[in-house]
Amino acid sequence: MTSTRSILALALAMLALTACAAPTPAPPTVTPAPSPLPPPTATPDPCAPENLQASIVPVDRLMREFDDAAYLAENTPVGEMLLATIPDLLRIRRAAEDQEIPLCLLDLKSYQVAHMNTVIDVVVFLNKVGQQGSISEENQDLINQASEQARQLRDKYTIEMARLLGITLVPIASETPAEGTALPEATAAP
């Protein structure tokens, strides 16, 4: 009997423990998820033909700003160049170097920065030798060569931009008509 009592006591103890145990958790309630966000839109390809012009605008804006500053430098007396125009040229060049661009504009940026560096070199050199009084023939040749290189780099920039935009450039005739040749009549542009 003792064993029956022990089993009965054990069963009652288990029943009591089971009754005191934490209740079985209720199944989780499913709450409806908030309305899903619209799927993220793909970032437009900056090199796609329909986006290329917008990608070029910031690059060209810096080039035009640089051209304006270079024009001022060209028309500034030599002694005043260092303080008046060179810092501005350097600031714009630095902005162009730091500007993030899509891969399709790497050549354009390369021509741009090379042009800017060459112009700055010419202006700094011109300022330096100009402060010595007169410019020697040798220095003038160096200035002319560097100026021609800057012009060629600017032309490459323009040609690359035209290529990217699908524009055909038409060269301007640089020859002057022979003496006595009648010039064509000017026509109004539409």
C-alpha positions as CSV (number, residue, x, y, z in Angstrom):
1,M,0.0,0.0,0.0
2,T,2.8,2.3,0.6
3,S,3.7,2.1,-2.9
4,T,0.2,2.9,-4.0
5,R,0.1,5.9,-1.6
6,S,3.5,7.0,-3.0
7,I,2.3,6.8,-6.5
8,L,-0.9,8.6,-5.6
9,A,1.0,11.3,-3.8
10,L,3.3,11.7,-6.7
11,A,0.4,12.0,-9.1
12,L,-1.3,14.6,-6.9
13,A,2.0,16.5,-6.6
14,M,2.4,16.5,-10.4
15,L,-1.2,17.6,-10.9
16,A,-0.7,20.4,-8.4
17,L,2.5,21.5,-10.1
18,T,0.8,21.4,-13.5
19,A,-2.0,23.5,-12.2
20,C,0.4,26.1,-10.7
21,A,2.5,26.2,-13.8
22,A,2.2,29.2,-16.2
23,P,-0.7,28.8,-18.4
24,T,0.0,27.7,-22.0
25,P,0.5,30.8,-24.1
26,A,-2.2,31.6,-26.4
27,P,-1.3,31.4,-30.0
28,P,0.0,34.7,-31.3
29,T,-2.4,36.9,-32.9
30,V,-1.6,37.9,-36.4
31,T,-1.9,41.6,-37.0
32,P,-2.1,42.8,-40.5
33,A,1.2,44.4,-41.7
34,P,1.0,48.0,-42.6
35,S,0.5,48.7,-46.2
36,P,3.8,47.9,-47.9
37,L,6.0,50.7,-49.1
38,P,6.2,51.2,-52.8
39,P,9.1,49.3,-54.2
40,P,12.2,51.4,-54.4
41,T,12.7,53.0,-57.8
42,A,15.8,52.3,-59.6
43,T,18.3,55.1,-59.7
44,P,18.3,56.4,-63.3
45,D,21.5,55.7,-65.2
46,P,23.3,59.1,-65.5
47,C,24.9,57.8,-68.7
48,A,21.7,56.9,-70.5
49,P,21.1,59.1,-73.5
50,E,18.0,60.7,-71.9
51,N,20.0,61.6,-68.7
52,L,23.4,62.5,-70.2
53,Q,22.7,66.2,-70.8
54,A,21.7,66.6,-67.1
55,S,24.9,64.8,-66.1
56,I,27.1,67.1,-68.2
57,V,25.5,70.3,-66.9
58,P,27.4,70.5,-63.5
59,V,30.7,69.7,-65.3
60,D,30.2,72.3,-67.9
61,R,29.0,74.9,-65.3
62,L,32.5,74.7,-63.7
63,M,34.2,74.9,-67.1
64,R,32.2,78.1,-68.0
65,E,33.0,79.6,-64.6
66,F,36.7,78.8,-65.2
67,D,36.6,80.3,-68.7
68,D,35.2,83.5,-67.2
69,A,37.9,83.6,-64.5
70,A,40.6,82.9,-67.1
71,Y,39.3,85.7,-69.3
72,L,39.6,88.1,-66.3
73,A,43.1,86.8,-65.6
74,E,44.0,87.4,-69.3
75,N,42.9,91.0,-68.9
76,T,44.4,91.7,-65.5
77,P,47.7,93.6,-65.2
78,V,50.6,91.3,-64.5
79,G,51.3,92.7,-61.0
80,E,47.7,92.2,-59.9
81,M,47.2,88.6,-61.3
82,L,48.4,86.8,-58.2
83,L,45.9,88.3,-55.8
84,A,43.1,89.1,-58.2
85,T,42.6,86.0,-60.4
86,I,44.9,83.1,-59.5
87,P,43.1,82.1,-56.3
88,D,39.8,82.0,-58.1
89,L,41.2,79.8,-60.9
90,L,42.6,77.4,-58.3
91,R,39.3,77.2,-56.4
92,I,37.4,76.3,-59.6
93,R,40.0,73.8,-60.6
94,R,39.8,72.2,-57.2
95,A,36.0,72.0,-57.4
96,A,36.3,70.3,-60.8
97,E,38.8,67.8,-59.5
98,D,36.6,66.9,-56.5
99,Q,33.4,66.7,-58.5
100,E,31.9,63.2,-58.6
101,I,30.9,62.2,-62.1
102,P,29.6,59.1,-63.8
103,L,32.1,56.9,-65.6
104,C,30.9,58.0,-69.0
105,L,32.3,61.5,-68.3
106,L,35.8,60.5,-67.3
107,D,37.4,61.7,-70.6
108,L,35.4,65.0,-70.4
109,K,36.6,65.7,-66.9
110,S,40.2,64.7,-67.8
111,Y,40.3,67.2,-70.6
112,Q,38.7,69.8,-68.4
113,V,41.2,69.5,-65.5
114,A,44.2,69.3,-67.9
115,H,43.0,72.5,-69.6
116,M,42.5,74.2,-66.2
117,N,46.0,73.1,-65.0
118,T,47.6,74.4,-68.2
119,V,45.9,77.8,-68.0
120,I,46.8,78.1,-64.4
121,D,50.4,77.3,-65.2
122,V,50.4,79.9,-68.0
123,V,48.9,82.6,-65.7
124,V,51.3,81.8,-62.8
125,F,54.3,81.8,-65.2
126,L,53.2,85.0,-66.9
127,N,52.8,86.7,-63.6
128,K,56.2,85.6,-62.4
129,V,58.1,86.6,-65.5
130,G,56.0,89.7,-66.0
131,Q,57.0,91.0,-62.6
132,Q,60.6,91.0,-63.8
133,G,59.9,93.7,-66.2
134,S,60.0,92.5,-69.8
135,I,59.4,89.0,-71.1
136,S,62.3,87.4,-72.9
137,E,61.7,85.9,-76.3
138,E,62.4,82.5,-74.9
139,N,59.8,83.0,-72.2
140,Q,57.3,84.3,-74.7
141,D,57.8,81.2,-76.8
142,L,57.1,79.0,-73.7
143,I,54.0,81.1,-72.9
144,N,52.8,80.7,-76.5
145,Q,53.3,77.0,-76.5
146,A,51.5,76.5,-73.2
147,S,48.7,78.7,-74.4
148,E,48.3,76.7,-77.6
149,Q,48.3,73.5,-75.5
150,A,45.5,75.0,-73.3
151,R,43.5,75.8,-76.4
152,Q,43.9,72.3,-77.8
153,L,42.8,70.8,-74.5
154,R,39.8,73.1,-74.5
155,D,39.0,72.0,-78.0
156,K,39.2,68.3,-76.9
157,Y,36.8,69.1,-74.1
158,T,34.3,70.7,-76.5
159,I,34.7,67.8,-79.0
160,E,34.2,65.2,-76.2
161,M,31.1,67.0,-75.0
162,A,29.7,67.2,-78.5
163,R,30.4,63.4,-78.9
164,L,28.6,62.6,-75.7
165,L,25.6,64.7,-76.7
166,G,25.5,63.4,-80.3
167,I,26.2,66.9,-81.7
168,T,28.1,67.3,-84.9
169,L,30.5,70.2,-84.8
170,V,31.1,72.3,-87.9
171,P,34.5,73.9,-88.1
172,I,34.6,77.6,-88.7
173,A,36.5,78.6,-91.8
174,S,39.6,80.5,-90.7
175,E,40.8,81.4,-94.1
176,T,40.3,85.0,-95.2
177,P,39.1,85.5,-98.7
178,A,41.6,86.5,-101.4
179,E,41.7,90.2,-102.1
180,G,39.0,91.3,-104.4
181,T,36.8,88.3,-103.6
182,A,33.3,89.3,-102.7
183,L,32.2,88.2,-99.3
184,P,28.9,86.2,-99.0
185,E,26.0,88.3,-97.9
186,A,25.0,87.9,-94.3
187,T,21.7,86.2,-93.7
188,A,19.7,86.5,-90.5
189,A,19.7,83.5,-88.3
190,P,16.3,82.0,-87.6
